[in-house]
């Protein structure tokens, strides 16, 4: 497929393509759109930011529009013809935004359903006629069990960021959803598509166990599960206690423009966010983590997307969030799983622009790095650069105590003045702490405690 016109022939969709300024389909769109038209069940591997959403959205709109007048209105109440499952509210909103932009021309009805939706939203889902539903797995399962959503007209179901759906513990919900939908099959099974940027080791086993009746056609696009070529990665060795000081130094020297600071735990994210607000009152700062309400998360992301600046976030922002002009990502904490590392890095370096990824690495991360690299290397069909840069030295193993910005796969390394300053501050604090507790006092307390 060299152009959209080769397969997309509905006039309304052609108007959307012209309005959106789409000139040529991306690789994933070229490979996926024809297969969905053929009725194939697809398992698609394509990198973040490659156009996956449109690769399933455009054919869904055309397929639904082709038999739009065949179904009586009374049968359409609470019965979507297409369902798209996403792992997070933020991705739910992004997919909904893309679908709404197409529906502006194609005139199909879109609804969303996520955790926390109650009252009017639930009643609207149950009582109104609509064509496409975007939902989280847990909320869809509940809606199907309660009869708020019926699968009697369902033609196609998409699992967006399918590997993340597994990682976030939605497996039981997906199994239950599949069971409920199978009970209402009409003449033929629902067409299914899985879209992901990674294929974890257990991924194919999951598809075989949950969807044994489905032969999936695998579609692999360049860049799946590996960092894009326009991303430079730097590792910054340091002691654990150096992180706050080094973060300030990083934001003063390297972290200009728009970027994301990733942490593993929401409590630490809040602490870092509050410190940065005091240290950098003129910088635009936002925070995003799982403990925020749906409204707070939506407002924080909308503000960050509009104004840029710095987003302090946990892995809730690692997947599916597209922010134009995001020039860097800082992993204040290395994530516990390789898939999160890949998708954190995937936030930057989009649209052919240079992106940079910085990792704060401590001696405590050695086992974690090994686990991440082991997970990467265990996927023989995929290619991903491991975390160890050439010549990297962990502070505990470095007699000189120097810390370097080390760029992967290059010979360039250097030590900024701010880093030297951070090292001196750390040493002063350590020596000062030593003076407050003389050795004889420690011994005296120890003896007393042994009595």
Buried (B, 14 or more C-beta within 10 A) or exposed (E): BEEBEEBBEBEBBBBBBEEEEBEEBBBBBBBBBBBBEEEBBBBBBBBBBBBBBBBBBBBBBBBBBEEBEEBEEEEBEBBBBBBBBBBBBBBBBBBBEBBEBBBEBBEBEBBBBBBEBEEEBBEBBBEEBBBBBBBBBBBBBBBBEEEBBBBBBBBBBBBBBBBBBBBBEBBEBBBBBBEBBEEBEEEEBBBBBBBBBBBBEEBEEBBEEBBEEBEBBEBBBEBBBBBBEEBBBBBBBBBEEBBBBBBBBBBEEBBEEBBBBBBBEBEBBBBBBEBBEEEBEEEBBBBBBEEBEBEEBBEBBEBBBEEBBBBBBBBBBBBBBBBEEBBBBBBBBBBEBBBBBBBBBBBBBBEEEEBBBBBBBBBEBBEBBEBBBEBBEEBEEBEBBBBBBEEBBBBEEEEEEBBBBBBBEEEEBEEBEBBEEBBEEBEEEEEEEEEEEEEEEEEEEEEEEEE
